[in-house]
């Protein structure tokens, strides 16, 4: 988007605030706002200074960094009381050249696509994520030395499977209607929405296919818009993978295929489920590195309560057509060669979406370059209705981090990830583990008090 067009929007629509948003290393969203009159060409070109140490990116001794707005990411922010437009941002060093910061999650993703093109493998990938989440009418949690626990309540609760439940039992259909209208208004194309399997308010919104970087950018906007809409409607929304014991878990299922010159590189008329040799090698890379990938794709302690909790959890490191217990599913209903794809079912939405997509791409590139064949590896295709049990996903975040420590070289190819970023990620996640493991849970009182 041209600067002149943005300035015209600000003037014609009487925009009074410009909001700059950025995602930190773990994946949390931050923002700062400035009056519209201070949003000048200098800000667009030179950026706005910020404390990088507070984003868990750099040490406090050298924490001056710069956020530069991504002009094409403009969206109208409906949750500010006065007219506001928002931009996502890129992170830069505070040097005269405004050098891109190597650990900026968005930059990491951009570099993975650059490597894909440099290696002559493909031009980009198209992604169609499924956004699963739970809605509650009431939610509270408290974490004090002498008082710890949580309480959830949902009017959307029945004794049977909630998949595609109809109104009036589908009590949050109106929320999804409003959410889809809001996303479409902000330029995010939605495929459909429905009630998911979880009986106590599990929802799904699936978006249409988009390019890699746009998909990651959209994911940031979607989480922001959905959470704020829920708050506005007096509801509580969470993307936690397993907020309720003995209910279906919540994932971020990633449908994907590779393109070049308008051609779907994953399609072949002769291949298994119409998958090309390149697609099979890509699958081989994802499955070969699945355990270390989990450190990014399943980035919370809660993630592994989903992966090991039944309810079609994709715990099996395998691929198959139509098998939802496999980490990679080939949708059996797809007939269009331009949409032949794989669905990576393992990821959830507690991590950093830029790093999730980048790590997946890097594993796929490694599989293609090394010619990894998942069939020769004994990882599929799983028989109809059965799962390959040769290997399962890690059972904990700690195990996934140990796998990453032993298997990260593929991420360093082309300087996409850096050793410093991987070390910082592991350090950050181990602190989360220590935070939780050092504190007693209500379940421990039930067993041991």
N, C-alpha and C positions, 0 to 999 in steps of 0.2 A: 504494500500500500504506500502510495506517495505521501510525503510529508504535507504537501499542499492540500490533499484531500482530507487528511486528519485535521489540519487547522480549520478547514471549512466545516467539518462536522462539529468541531468544538464551538465555532461561532454560530452556525445555523441552529444548533440544538441547545444553545446556551449551557454547554457543559461547564460545570464549575469546579469539578475535581478530577484529577488524573490519578489513577491507582496503579501502582507498579507491584507485580506479584512475582515471587521467586520461591523455588522449592529448595529446601536444605538437603543435606546428604541422606538422612533417614527417609525423607519423603514428605515432610511436613511443609505446609504452605505458609509463607510470610508475606507481608505487604507493607507498603508505605504510600501515603497520599500527599499530593502537592496541589496547590491551587492552579487552575487551568492557565492563568497568566504567566506562571513560572515554567510551564511546559513549552520550552523554546527549542530552536534548532540546536542550541548548545547542549541541552539535556538529551536530545535525540542522538547526537553525535558523540558526546563525551560521557553521558550517563550521570548517575547519582551515586555518591559514595555511601558505603555501608560497612558494618562490622562483620567481616567474614568469620570471625571466631564464634559469633553467636549463631551461625548457620552450621556449626560443627565442621567447618572446612579447613581453617588455618589456625595457627597458634595466636594467642592474644598479643604476643610481642610484635607480630607483623600482620595485623588483621585488616588494614585498609584495603578495601576492594571497591569495585564499581559495578552497578547494575545498568545495563543499556536496554531500553524497551525494544521488543520485537514488534515492529509496526503491523505486520500481518496478523498478529494475535489479538488485535483490538476486539473487545466486546463490550456491550453496554451492561453495566453492573446494576441489576434491578434491586439490590439489597441496601444501597445507600439512600438516605432520605433525600439528598439533593442530587441533581443530574451528574452522573459519574461514568467515565469510560475507563476500562482496565486494560492493561497490557501485561503479558508475560515478559520475562526479561532473560538476558544472557549475562553471565558473570565474567568479569574482566579484572586483570591486575590494574593497579593504580599507576601504571607507568605511562609516559607520554603516548606510547603506541596503543594503549588500551588492549594489551595482549589478552587473548582468550585464556581463561583459567582452565588448566588441564583437568581439574576435578569437578568442573561444572557439569552436572549430570546431563544436561541437554547437549553439551559439547561432546561428551562421550558417545552419545547416541548418534550425533551427526558424523563423528569419525568412523563409526561402525558401517554406516552407509557408504562413506567415502572409500573404505577398504573394500566393500563389496564391489564397487565399480572399478576400483584400481586393479583388483584381481581378475576383472573381466568375467565375473560370475553372473551378475545381474545388475539392473539399474536401481531397484528398490523392492520392498515388500509391501503388500497391502494387508491391512489388519482389520478384523471385525470383532472387537471385544464384546463379551457378555458381562455386563455389570450386575452382579448379584449383591443384594444387601438386605438387611433386616430393618423393619420399621416397628417402633413401639409407641404406645400411647403414653407410657411413663417409663423412665429409666433413672436410676440413681445408683451411685457407687461411692463408697467411702473407704479410706485407707489410712487409718490412724493406729498408733501402737495398741490401743485398747478397744478399738472398734473398727472392724474390717468386714466388708461384704458388699453385695449388690442386690438390687431389686428391679425386676423388669415386669412390665405388664403390657399385654396386647389384647385389644378387643377382637383382633383377627386371630381366633384360635378355635380349631375344631379337632375332632378326634381322628380325622382321616387325612390322607395325603393332600397337600394344598395345590398340587400342580394344575395350573390353568383354572383354578377355582373361579366361579362366577359370582357376580353381585346377587344378593346383598351380602353373602358371606365374604366376598372379596372386599373387605372394608376399606382398603387403601387404593382401590382402583382410581379414585378421584385424584389422589396424590400423583399417581403415575401419569394420568392424563395431563395434569398441570405441568409435571416435570418434562414430559415429551414436548409439549407446546413451548416451554421455556428453552429447551435445548435446540429445537428447530429454529426458534427465533434468533438464537445466537450462532446459527450456521453449523450446528452439529446434527448430521442426518441420522435419524433413528429408524431402525428396521421394524421393531415391534417392542411391546412390553407385555408382561403377564405376571401373575402370581406364581411363585416358584414352589418347590416341594415342601419347604418348611411350613409347618402348620401355624406357627406363631408369628406371622407377618413377614415371611421371606418374599422378596420381590426380584424381578429381573427386567433390565432395559438393555436391549441389544442394539448396537449402532452399526451403520453401514460401513463398508470397507473404505479405508483412507490410507494415505501414505504413512510411512513409519513415524516421522517427526510430528506430522499433524495428529496422528493417533495419540502420541504421548502428550502433546499440548492439549488435545481435547480431553484426555483423561483428567488432567489437572482442573480444567474448567468444569467437567462433569461432577467431580467430587465436591468442588466448591459450590456449584449451583444446587445440587441435590441436598447437601447438608443445610444450606441456608434456607432453601424452600421448606424443608422439614421443620426447622426451627420456627419459621414464619407461620406454619400451620399448627404449631404446638405439638409436633411429633419429634421423635428421637430416632435418628438414622445411624446405623453403623455398618462398616465394611469388615468388621471383625470376622475372621474365617470360621470361628466356632463360638458364638456368643451364648448358645443354649446347649446344655447337655442333652444328648439323645435326640437331637434335631439335625436336619440337613445342614451341612457346612456351606460356606459362601466362598466362591472362587472368582477369579478373573480369567475366564476361559478365553484363549486367544486363537481365533481362526486366522490363518495366514497363508499367503502364497507369494511367490516371487515373480516379478515382471521384468520384461525388457522389450522395448519397442512395441508395446501393446500386446505382447505375447505372454501367456501364463507359462512360466518355465516349470511349474510343478505338474503340468498335464502331459500325459502320454496315453494314446489309445490302447497300447499293448500292456501297459504296466499294471501291477496290482492296484485295484480300485482306481485305475486311470492315473496312477502316479508315475512320473518320469524317474529315470535313474538319478537325476540331480535331486529330486525331492526325496528319494530314498536315502541318499547320502546325507542330506540335510537332517532327516529324521535320525539317521545314525549318529550324527554329531550331538543332537539334543539328548538322545538316550545315553550315549557314551558319557556325557558330562552332566547327566541329570542330577547326580548327588551334589556336585559342587555348584551347579546352577541354582539349586534350592536355597543357597545362602542369600541369593538375590530375589528369586521368584517366590519364596516363602520365608519372608524376612522377620517373622515374629515367633515368639514361643507359642502363641495361640495357633499359628499356622499348622502345627503338627498335631493338634487336637482334631483338626479337620482331616488331615491326610491319613490319620490312623483311626478314624472314627466311623467307618462304614458309610452308608448313604451314598453309594456310587463314588466314593472318594477315589481319585486317580492315584492310588498308591503303587500300582504295578509299573515298573520301568519297562514298558512294552508299547507296541503300537498295534492297532487293529481297526477294522471297519465296524463302526457302530458300537464298540465296547467302551462304556463309560468308566470302567475300572482301570483302563489303560491310561498311562500318562499322555499318550497321543492317540486321538481318535480320528478316523477318516469318516467324515459325515457320509452316510450311505445314501442320503436322499438327494445329493447334488448330481445334476445331470448336465449342467452347463460347463463346457470345457474351460470357459473363461473364469469359472468360480471353483474349479477343482482345488482342494485345499486340505490342510491338516488343521486339527484343533488341538493345541497344547493346553491340557486341562489342569495341569499341576498348579500354575501360578495363582496367587491371591493378591488382594489390593492393599496389603499392609506395607509393601515395600516402596521403593522409588521407581515409578513407571519408566523413566528414562533408562535407568540402569537395568531394569528387568528386560526391556526390549533389546538393549545393546548386548547384554549377556547372551540372550537367546540367539541373536544374529551371529555373534562370535562363535558360539558352539556350532551353529549351522555351517558357517564358513569353514570351520575346522573339519567338520564331517565331509564336506564337499571336496576340500583339498586333499584329504587323506583317503577318500573313497570308502568311507565307513559304511558297511552294509548291515543294517539292523537284523536282516534275516540270518546272515552268516554269524552274527553276534548272538543268535538265539533269543532275540528280544521281540519276536513276532513274525508274522501276524498271529495274534491270539485267535484261538478257535472261537467260533460263534458262541456267545454266552459264557465264555470262560476267560480267565486272565492268566497271562504268563506270570509265574511266580518265581522265576529264576532270581530276580532282584527286585527289591522294593525301595521306595523313596526313604530318605533318612527319617528316623523316628523322633528327632528333636532338632532344634536350632543349633545346639552345641555340636551335634554330629555333622550337620550341614556345613558349619564353619570349619570343622576339622577336615572335611572333604575339600573345601575350598583351599585350605592351606596346602593340601597335597596336589591339587589340580587347578592351577590358575594360569599356566603358561599360554593357553589358547586365548585368554582375554588380553594378553599383552601384545598380541600380533598387531603391527601397524601403529603401535603406541595409542591404541584405542583406550584401553584401561591402563592405568599406571600402577606400579607396585605400591606407591604411596597411597593411592586411592583404596586398593584392596586391603592394605594394612589398616587404614583408617576405618574402613567398613567393619572389619573383623573386631577391631578395638571397640567401636561403638556398639556393636551387637553383643559383645561379651559383657559390656556394662549393663545392658538390658537384662541379660541372663542373671548376672550377680544381683541386680536390683530385685528381681522376682524371687530367686532362690534363697535369698537371705531373709525373706519375710514369710511368716506362717500364713497358710491359706485356710479358709473355712473347712475345706475337706480334711485337712490335717487334724483339726479339732474333732471332727466327726470320728476319725479313726483312733486318735491317740490321747485325747484329753481325759 
